[in-house]
Amino acid sequence: TGQIYRKMNWLQAGFKNADKCVTVSVNYAKELVSGPAKGVELNKVLSAIGIEGIVNGMDPTEWNPAKDKFLDFPYDKTTVIEGKACAKQ
């Protein structure tokens, strides 16, 4: 008779050995641990070790051209054309 081999999940091994597990958004991290359908059978592992969602995109309070001290001509939505033209020089 043939031998029975145990199924190995390399992605699960990667999660278990990672220093930190992150994904593209906070909502997606919550979905992954919500159940086997969304977590693709890794939900229990991810719940046990933890997974964190990172904010997708930039922080508008940090990257605000109206308050940027490094711009010669800070601009907002009313002066965007002039401000971007000045920044390109």
mmCIF file of the C-alpha atoms, coordinates in Angstrom:
data_MODEL
# 
_entry.id   MODEL 
# 
loop_
_atom_site.group_PDB 
_atom_site.id 
_atom_site.type_symbol 
_atom_site.label_atom_id 
_atom_site.label_alt_id 
_atom_site.label_comp_id 
_atom_site.label_asym_id 
_atom_site.label_entity_id 
_atom_site.label_seq_id 
_atom_site.pdbx_PDB_ins_code 
_atom_site.Cartn_x 
_atom_site.Cartn_y 
_atom_site.Cartn_z 
_atom_site.occupancy 
_atom_site.B_iso_or_equiv 
_atom_site.pdbx_formal_charge 
_atom_site.auth_seq_id 
_atom_site.auth_comp_id 
_atom_site.auth_asym_id 
_atom_site.auth_atom_id 
_atom_site.pdbx_PDB_model_num 
ATOM 1  C CA . THR A 1 1  ? 0.000   0.000  0.000   1.00 0.00 ? 1  THR A CA 1 
ATOM 2  C CA . GLY A 1 2  ? 1.004   3.607  -0.541  1.00 0.00 ? 2  GLY A CA 1 
ATOM 3  C CA . GLN A 1 3  ? 2.125   5.981  2.173   1.00 0.00 ? 3  GLN A CA 1 
ATOM 4  C CA . ILE A 1 4  ? -0.122  8.725  3.463   1.00 0.00 ? 4  ILE A CA 1 
ATOM 5  C CA . TYR A 1 5  ? 1.599   12.091 3.570   1.00 0.00 ? 5  TYR A CA 1 
ATOM 6  C CA . ARG A 1 6  ? 0.583   14.895 5.840   1.00 0.00 ? 6  ARG A CA 1 
ATOM 7  C CA . LYS A 1 7  ? -0.479  18.087 4.075   1.00 0.00 ? 7  LYS A CA 1 
ATOM 8  C CA . MET A 1 8  ? 2.015   20.941 4.534   1.00 0.00 ? 8  MET A CA 1 
ATOM 9  C CA . ASN A 1 9  ? 1.047   24.590 4.163   1.00 0.00 ? 9  ASN A CA 1 
ATOM 10 C CA . TRP A 1 10 ? 4.109   26.711 3.397   1.00 0.00 ? 10 TRP A CA 1 
ATOM 11 C CA . LEU A 1 11 ? 2.195   29.969 3.825   1.00 0.00 ? 11 LEU A CA 1 
ATOM 12 C CA . GLN A 1 12 ? 1.160   28.888 7.325   1.00 0.00 ? 12 GLN A CA 1 
ATOM 13 C CA . ALA A 1 13 ? 4.796   28.092 8.120   1.00 0.00 ? 13 ALA A CA 1 
ATOM 14 C CA . GLY A 1 14 ? 5.765   31.559 6.889   1.00 0.00 ? 14 GLY A CA 1 
ATOM 15 C CA . PHE A 1 15 ? 3.158   33.245 9.108   1.00 0.00 ? 15 PHE A CA 1 
ATOM 16 C CA . LYS A 1 16 ? 4.248   31.240 12.152  1.00 0.00 ? 16 LYS A CA 1 
ATOM 17 C CA . ASN A 1 17 ? 7.900   32.169 11.649  1.00 0.00 ? 17 ASN A CA 1 
ATOM 18 C CA . ALA A 1 18 ? 7.386   35.833 10.798  1.00 0.00 ? 18 ALA A CA 1 
ATOM 19 C CA . ASP A 1 19 ? 8.363   38.577 13.219  1.00 0.00 ? 19 ASP A CA 1 
ATOM 20 C CA . LYS A 1 20 ? 5.169   40.460 12.352  1.00 0.00 ? 20 LYS A CA 1 
ATOM 21 C CA . CYS A 1 21 ? 2.272   39.783 9.971   1.00 0.00 ? 21 CYS A CA 1 
ATOM 22 C CA . VAL A 1 22 ? 0.721   42.715 8.114   1.00 0.00 ? 22 VAL A CA 1 
ATOM 23 C CA . THR A 1 23 ? -1.777  43.137 5.323   1.00 0.00 ? 23 THR A CA 1 
ATOM 24 C CA . VAL A 1 24 ? -2.975  45.952 3.053   1.00 0.00 ? 24 VAL A CA 1 
ATOM 25 C CA . SER A 1 25 ? -5.732  47.346 5.288   1.00 0.00 ? 25 SER A CA 1 
ATOM 26 C CA . VAL A 1 26 ? -7.250  47.176 8.741   1.00 0.00 ? 26 VAL A CA 1 
ATOM 27 C CA . ASN A 1 27 ? -10.531 45.838 7.320   1.00 0.00 ? 27 ASN A CA 1 
ATOM 28 C CA . TYR A 1 28 ? -8.791  43.065 5.378   1.00 0.00 ? 28 TYR A CA 1 
ATOM 29 C CA . ALA A 1 29 ? -6.928  41.979 8.523   1.00 0.00 ? 29 ALA A CA 1 
ATOM 30 C CA . LYS A 1 30 ? -10.293 41.661 10.295  1.00 0.00 ? 30 LYS A CA 1 
ATOM 31 C CA . GLU A 1 31 ? -11.737 39.683 7.361   1.00 0.00 ? 31 GLU A CA 1 
ATOM 32 C CA . LEU A 1 32 ? -8.843  37.211 7.377   1.00 0.00 ? 32 LEU A CA 1 
ATOM 33 C CA . VAL A 1 33 ? -9.503  36.208 10.977  1.00 0.00 ? 33 VAL A CA 1 
ATOM 34 C CA . SER A 1 34 ? -13.306 36.193 10.632  1.00 0.00 ? 34 SER A CA 1 
ATOM 35 C CA . GLY A 1 35 ? -13.613 32.588 9.451   1.00 0.00 ? 35 GLY A CA 1 
ATOM 36 C CA . PRO A 1 36 ? -12.281 29.854 7.159   1.00 0.00 ? 36 PRO A CA 1 
ATOM 37 C CA . ALA A 1 37 ? -14.033 31.233 4.066   1.00 0.00 ? 37 ALA A CA 1 
ATOM 38 C CA . LYS A 1 38 ? -12.286 34.603 4.237   1.00 0.00 ? 38 LYS A CA 1 
ATOM 39 C CA . GLY A 1 39 ? -9.118  33.392 5.956   1.00 0.00 ? 39 GLY A CA 1 
ATOM 40 C CA . VAL A 1 40 ? -8.610  30.558 3.454   1.00 0.00 ? 40 VAL A CA 1 
ATOM 41 C CA . GLU A 1 41 ? -8.278  28.076 6.323   1.00 0.00 ? 41 GLU A CA 1 
ATOM 42 C CA . LEU A 1 42 ? -5.565  30.181 7.962   1.00 0.00 ? 42 LEU A CA 1 
ATOM 43 C CA . ASN A 1 43 ? -7.932  32.173 10.157  1.00 0.00 ? 43 ASN A CA 1 
ATOM 44 C CA . LYS A 1 44 ? -7.128  30.218 13.328  1.00 0.00 ? 44 LYS A CA 1 
ATOM 45 C CA . VAL A 1 45 ? -3.391  30.594 12.805  1.00 0.00 ? 45 VAL A CA 1 
ATOM 46 C CA . LEU A 1 46 ? -3.714  34.313 12.075  1.00 0.00 ? 46 LEU A CA 1 
ATOM 47 C CA . SER A 1 47 ? -5.950  34.814 15.112  1.00 0.00 ? 47 SER A CA 1 
ATOM 48 C CA . ALA A 1 48 ? -3.430  33.054 17.335  1.00 0.00 ? 48 ALA A CA 1 
ATOM 49 C CA . ILE A 1 49 ? -0.325  34.916 16.135  1.00 0.00 ? 49 ILE A CA 1 
ATOM 50 C CA . GLY A 1 50 ? -2.010  38.209 15.238  1.00 0.00 ? 50 GLY A CA 1 
ATOM 51 C CA . ILE A 1 51 ? -2.161  40.142 11.997  1.00 0.00 ? 51 ILE A CA 1 
ATOM 52 C CA . GLU A 1 52 ? -2.182  43.897 11.597  1.00 0.00 ? 52 GLU A CA 1 
ATOM 53 C CA . GLY A 1 53 ? -3.612  46.017 8.822   1.00 0.00 ? 53 GLY A CA 1 
ATOM 54 C CA . ILE A 1 54 ? -1.636  49.022 7.637   1.00 0.00 ? 54 ILE A CA 1 
ATOM 55 C CA . VAL A 1 55 ? -3.203  52.215 6.390   1.00 0.00 ? 55 VAL A CA 1 
ATOM 56 C CA . ASN A 1 56 ? -3.343  52.179 2.623   1.00 0.00 ? 56 ASN A CA 1 
ATOM 57 C CA . GLY A 1 57 ? -2.154  55.447 1.099   1.00 0.00 ? 57 GLY A CA 1 
ATOM 58 C CA . MET A 1 58 ? -0.738  58.580 2.623   1.00 0.00 ? 58 MET A CA 1 
ATOM 59 C CA . ASP A 1 59 ? -1.634  60.484 5.756   1.00 0.00 ? 59 ASP A CA 1 
ATOM 60 C CA . PRO A 1 60 ? -3.180  63.776 4.600   1.00 0.00 ? 60 PRO A CA 1 
ATOM 61 C CA . THR A 1 61 ? -2.235  65.545 7.834   1.00 0.00 ? 61 THR A CA 1 
ATOM 62 C CA . GLU A 1 62 ? 1.436   64.701 7.350   1.00 0.00 ? 62 GLU A CA 1 
ATOM 63 C CA . TRP A 1 63 ? 1.501   65.219 3.571   1.00 0.00 ? 63 TRP A CA 1 
ATOM 64 C CA . ASN A 1 64 ? -0.355  68.500 3.243   1.00 0.00 ? 64 ASN A CA 1 
ATOM 65 C CA . PRO A 1 65 ? 1.035   70.930 0.634   1.00 0.00 ? 65 PRO A CA 1 
ATOM 66 C CA . ALA A 1 66 ? -0.732  73.838 2.336   1.00 0.00 ? 66 ALA A CA 1 
ATOM 67 C CA . LYS A 1 67 ? 1.359   73.338 5.486   1.00 0.00 ? 67 LYS A CA 1 
ATOM 68 C CA . ASP A 1 68 ? 4.575   71.914 4.004   1.00 0.00 ? 68 ASP A CA 1 
ATOM 69 C CA . LYS A 1 69 ? 7.510   73.956 5.314   1.00 0.00 ? 69 LYS A CA 1 
ATOM 70 C CA . PHE A 1 70 ? 9.783   72.674 2.534   1.00 0.00 ? 70 PHE A CA 1 
ATOM 71 C CA . LEU A 1 71 ? 7.724   74.168 -0.297  1.00 0.00 ? 71 LEU A CA 1 
ATOM 72 C CA . ASP A 1 72 ? 8.628   77.666 -1.499  1.00 0.00 ? 72 ASP A CA 1 
ATOM 73 C CA . PHE A 1 73 ? 4.957   78.226 -2.329  1.00 0.00 ? 73 PHE A CA 1 
ATOM 74 C CA . PRO A 1 74 ? 2.591   76.232 -0.105  1.00 0.00 ? 74 PRO A CA 1 
ATOM 75 C CA . TYR A 1 75 ? -0.691  75.629 -1.907  1.00 0.00 ? 75 TYR A CA 1 
ATOM 76 C CA . ASP A 1 76 ? -4.231  74.388 -1.412  1.00 0.00 ? 76 ASP A CA 1 
ATOM 77 C CA . LYS A 1 77 ? -7.125  73.554 -3.753  1.00 0.00 ? 77 LYS A CA 1 
ATOM 78 C CA . THR A 1 78 ? -7.560  77.198 -4.763  1.00 0.00 ? 78 THR A CA 1 
ATOM 79 C CA . THR A 1 79 ? -3.863  77.745 -5.645  1.00 0.00 ? 79 THR A CA 1 
ATOM 80 C CA . VAL A 1 80 ? -2.895  74.265 -6.832  1.00 0.00 ? 80 VAL A CA 1 
ATOM 81 C CA . ILE A 1 81 ? -1.954  75.347 -10.381 1.00 0.00 ? 81 ILE A CA 1 
ATOM 82 C CA . GLU A 1 82 ? 0.401   78.070 -9.197  1.00 0.00 ? 82 GLU A CA 1 
ATOM 83 C CA . GLY A 1 83 ? 1.784   75.951 -6.366  1.00 0.00 ? 83 GLY A CA 1 
ATOM 84 C CA . LYS A 1 84 ? 2.596   72.929 -8.533  1.00 0.00 ? 84 LYS A CA 1 
ATOM 85 C CA . ALA A 1 85 ? 4.122   75.171 -11.211 1.00 0.00 ? 85 ALA A CA 1 
ATOM 86 C CA . CYS A 1 86 ? 6.369   76.758 -8.568  1.00 0.00 ? 86 CYS A CA 1 
ATOM 87 C CA . ALA A 1 87 ? 7.362   73.357 -7.178  1.00 0.00 ? 87 ALA A CA 1 
ATOM 88 C CA . LYS A 1 88 ? 8.457   72.151 -10.633 1.00 0.00 ? 88 LYS A CA 1 
ATOM 89 C CA . GLN A 1 89 ? 10.943  75.011 -11.096 1.00 0.00 ? 89 GLN A CA 1 
# 
